[in-house]
Amino acid sequence: MKQIISGILSLSLLSTISCGLSENTKRLILSTSIGCGVGLAIGAVYDEAQRKKDTKNKQNDFQRQIKESLTREKKKPQNKGKIVGLGAGCLAGLGTGFYLNTMYDNMAEEMKKQGITLEKNERGGETVGLTATMDGGIAFEDGKADLKGKGKENIDKLAEALAAYPETKVNISGHANRTGAEDLNQRLSQDRAVTAKNAIVENGVESKRIGSVQGLGSTTPRTVNGKEIDPKDGSNRRVEVEIVPAS
């Protein structure tokens, strides 16, 4: 009975907050109330709620936190440098495109600071996946597959982001620049993909969320503004992580 009352109260609070907000925000509130069970399951909101000690004001705090998370979540000083998240169950309520677009909006700016480029993969006008390209951030020396320089920091940040969006899985591809025999490039790119996968798992992302892990050798050089970079360029020593819905 307590759970039923709590659920009704949460839905009532969400309905009250939705008044005067945009249609997209209303949809987010309604969808999440169904898919997430007890309202917008944003990681930052949960963390704030857990820190509240005064149980007398819990309901007021919950209402305020949801409203703030919907309007100014990325602008709050305490969230600077953090990745805002969505909890388990949200994908069903929000839908694939909306979930991934929210993920992109909350991740892209912070990823860019780390030297990671995040791009949307679209099909028929709908976002079906995201690709994180870690050129220069996850840097590999010529002929080597171990992470160096800022690469470890970037893996940590990417793993943090993935942990905040549990209803996704990742496909990892390793790449090499065109120096030496292609069979060597192939093995090297595979080792780089495996290195990235192991680092992501070590940072708390469940191994069951890892999809394909493959090396593509030097067959797919980077492109900038639609133009292919010289396959021999060192920036082609990279790893790309495709983020797709777990379902």
C-alpha positions in Angstrom: 0.0 0.0 0.0 2.8 2.4 0.9 4.4 1.8 -2.6 1.1 2.5 -4.3 0.6 5.7 -2.4 4.2 6.7 -3.1 3.7 6.1 -6.8 0.5 8.1 -6.9 2.2 11.0 -5.1 5.2 10.9 -7.5 2.9 11.0 -10.5 0.9 13.9 -8.9 4.1 15.9 -8.3 5.2 15.3 -11.9 1.8 16.5 -13.2 2.0 19.6 -11.2 5.6 20.4 -12.3 4.7 19.9 -16.0 2.4 22.9 -16.1 3.8 25.7 -18.1 6.7 23.6 -19.5 7.5 22.9 -23.2 5.9 20.0 -25.0 9.2 18.1 -25.1 9.6 18.5 -21.3 6.0 17.4 -20.7 6.7 14.3 -22.8 9.9 13.7 -20.8 8.0 13.9 -17.5 5.1 11.7 -18.6 7.2 9.1 -20.3 9.6 8.8 -17.5 6.9 8.5 -14.9 5.9 5.4 -16.8 9.3 4.0 -17.8 11.2 4.9 -14.7 8.5 4.2 -12.2 9.0 7.1 -9.7 9.7 10.1 -12.0 12.8 11.3 -13.8 15.6 9.0 -12.7 18.4 11.3 -13.3 21.6 10.4 -11.6 22.4 13.9 -10.4 18.9 14.2 -8.9 19.3 10.9 -7.1 22.6 12.0 -5.7 21.1 15.3 -4.4 18.1 13.4 -2.9 20.4 11.0 -1.1 22.2 13.8 0.6 19.1 15.2 2.1 18.8 14.4 5.8 15.6 16.2 6.7 12.8 13.7 6.1 10.2 16.3 6.8 11.1 18.2 3.7 11.7 15.2 1.4 8.6 15.7 -0.7 9.3 19.4 -1.3 13.0 18.6 -2.0 11.9 15.9 -4.5 9.6 18.3 -6.4 12.2 21.1 -6.5 15.0 18.7 -7.7 12.9 17.4 -10.6 12.0 20.9 -11.7 15.6 22.1 -11.5 16.9 19.0 -13.3 14.5 19.6 -16.2 15.3 23.3 -16.6 18.8 24.0 -15.5 20.5 20.7 -14.8 23.6 21.3 -17.0 24.0 24.9 -15.6 24.0 24.0 -11.9 27.5 24.8 -10.5 27.6 21.5 -8.6 27.2 19.6 -11.8 30.1 21.3 -13.6 32.3 18.5 -15.0 29.7 15.8 -14.3 27.8 13.6 -16.7 24.0 13.8 -16.1 22.3 10.4 -16.4 19.1 8.5 -16.9 18.2 5.5 -14.7 17.2 2.0 -15.6 13.7 1.8 -17.1 13.9 5.2 -18.8 14.5 3.8 -22.3 11.0 2.2 -22.4 9.3 5.4 -21.4 11.3 7.9 -23.4 11.9 5.9 -26.6 15.2 5.3 -28.3 15.6 8.6 -30.1 14.7 10.7 -27.2 16.9 8.7 -24.8 19.9 9.0 -27.1 19.4 12.7 -27.8 19.2 13.4 -24.1 22.4 11.4 -23.6 24.1 13.4 -26.4 23.0 16.7 -24.9 24.3 15.8 -21.5 27.6 14.3 -22.7 28.8 16.1 -25.7 30.1 19.3 -24.0 32.0 17.5 -21.3 33.4 14.9 -23.7 34.7 17.7 -25.9 36.7 19.1 -23.0 38.4 15.7 -22.8 39.3 15.7 -26.5 36.6 13.2 -27.4 34.3 13.9 -30.3 30.7 12.7 -29.9 28.5 12.3 -33.0 25.0 11.3 -33.6 24.2 8.3 -35.9 20.9 9.0 -37.6 18.5 6.9 -39.7 15.4 8.3 -41.2 15.8 11.5 -39.1 16.0 9.6 -35.8 19.0 9.1 -33.6 19.9 5.4 -33.5 23.3 5.6 -31.9 26.2 7.8 -30.8 29.9 7.4 -31.7 32.7 8.6 -29.5 36.0 9.1 -31.3 39.0 9.4 -29.1 41.7 10.6 -31.5 44.5 12.2 -29.6 42.8 11.5 -26.3 43.2 7.7 -26.4 46.6 8.0 -28.1 48.7 5.1 -29.1 52.4 5.1 -30.1 53.3 3.7 -33.4 53.3 -0.1 -33.3 51.9 -0.2 -29.7 48.5 -1.0 -28.2 48.8 0.3 -24.6 47.1 3.5 -23.5 49.3 6.4 -23.1 49.1 10.1 -22.1 45.6 11.4 -21.6 44.1 8.1 -22.9 43.5 6.7 -19.4 41.7 9.8 -18.3 39.5 9.7 -21.3 38.6 6.1 -20.7 37.7 7.0 -17.1 35.4 9.8 -18.3 33.8 7.7 -21.0 33.1 4.9 -18.5 31.5 7.4 -16.1 29.2 8.5 -18.9 28.3 4.9 -19.8 27.6 4.1 -16.2 25.1 7.0 -16.1 23.2 5.5 -19.0 22.7 1.8 -18.1 20.3 1.0 -20.9 23.1 1.2 -23.6 25.7 -1.1 -24.9 28.9 -0.4 -26.8 30.7 -1.6 -29.8 34.4 -0.9 -29.9 36.6 -0.7 -33.0 40.3 -0.2 -33.1 42.2 1.4 -35.9 45.8 1.8 -37.2 47.6 4.2 -39.5 49.0 2.7 -42.7 52.6 1.9 -41.9 54.0 -1.6 -42.5 52.1 -4.7 -43.6 48.3 -4.7 -43.3 48.2 -8.0 -41.4 50.3 -6.3 -38.7 48.0 -3.3 -38.7 45.0 -5.6 -38.3 46.4 -7.3 -35.2 47.5 -4.0 -33.8 44.1 -2.5 -34.2 42.5 -5.5 -32.6 44.8 -5.2 -29.6 43.9 -1.5 -29.3 40.2 -2.3 -29.3 40.7 -5.0 -26.6 42.8 -2.6 -24.5 40.0 0.0 -24.6 37.4 -2.7 -23.8 39.3 -3.9 -20.7 39.8 -0.4 -19.5 36.1 0.4 -19.8 35.1 -2.8 -17.9 37.7 -2.1 -15.2 36.0 1.3 -14.6 32.8 -0.3 -13.7 30.9 -0.9 -16.9 29.4 -4.4 -16.9 31.0 -6.7 -19.4 27.6 -7.8 -20.7 27.2 -4.3 -22.0 30.1 -4.8 -24.4 29.0 -5.8 -27.8 31.5 -6.3 -30.7 35.2 -5.6 -30.2 37.0 -5.6 -33.5 40.1 -4.3 -35.2 39.7 -2.6 -38.6 43.4 -2.2 -39.5 44.1 0.9 -41.6 41.0 0.3 -43.8 38.9 3.2 -42.4 41.0 6.4 -42.1 39.5 9.4 -40.3 37.5 11.9 -42.2 37.4 15.7 -41.6 34.7 17.7 -43.2 33.9 14.8 -45.5 37.5 14.3 -46.6 39.5 11.3 -45.8 42.8 11.9 -43.9 46.0 10.4 -45.3 45.9 6.8 -44.1 49.6 7.2 -42.9 48.7 10.0 -40.6 49.2 9.2 -36.9 45.8 10.4 -35.9 44.4 7.2 -37.4 45.9 5.3 -34.4 42.6 5.5 -32.6 39.6 3.8 -31.0 36.0 4.5 -31.7 33.2 3.5 -29.3 29.7 3.2 -30.8 26.9 3.6 -28.2 23.6 2.0 -29.0 20.4 1.0 -27.0 20.8 -2.2 -25.1 17.5 -3.4 -26.4 
